[in-house]
Amino acid sequence: MNLRNRLKRLNRKMLGHSKLPEIHDKIIGIFIERKYELL
């Protein structure tokens, strides 16, 4: 699964839990950091 699909899936999961864009942005940032840490 590529990064774009993973972010779409993560976004769908997050829409039900958080309406605050700041929290959403932090989670996306952490996800991307972890993704590139593993490379």
Buried (B, 14 or more C-beta within 10 A) or exposed (E): EEEEEEBEEBEEEBEEEEEEEEEBEEBBEEBEEEEEEEE
